Amino acid sequence: MADEFETDPLALEQQVCFALSVAARGVVAVYRPLLEPMGLTHPQYLVMLALWQHAPLSVRDLSRLLQLDPGTLSPLLKRLEAAGYVRRERDASDERSLAVQLTPGGLALRAQAERIPPAIVERLGLPLADLRHLHAVLTRVIAAANRATGVDPDARPAQTSA
């Protein structure tokens, strides 16, 4: 039976896509109770991370940075705007472009968010070195997948954080 498992190219447990999918769902579940008191979902948290690091950003640049299509990003921004964390306004230098700015409430939320990465490390119970190694490997996987699907790495840079 062990030989059959090792040689079956369709064994579920051998599939990279399965491991990534289950790991992603599991890690997002670990984030959920930390984000709920902040009124954020995990995708909204990713938007806020990008803005805390790079704001102001055009919707187009935010979409590229997060590797999300604008149709997925737009409802996230609307909910963050309704929560009072961001403001979308026309870019003064290009009226066709929407700029996303953090509000004072969005800026203040960062102080709470700074507690999340160490809490995630603690809850996962994995050595920080392992998590950093995993991050490096996943960054290479993202780049490889982008190459395999013809995604221009300059148009969609991979930016991740714990």
Secondary structure, DSSP 8 states (H G I E B T S, - for coil): -HHHHHH-TT-GGG-HHHHHHHHHHHHHHHHHHHHGGGT--HHHHHHHHHHHHH-SEEHHHHHHHHT--HHHHHHHHHHHHHTTSEEEEEETTEEEEEEEEE-HHHHHHHHHHTTHHHHHHHHHT--HHHHHHHHHHHHHHHHHHHHHTT--TTTS------
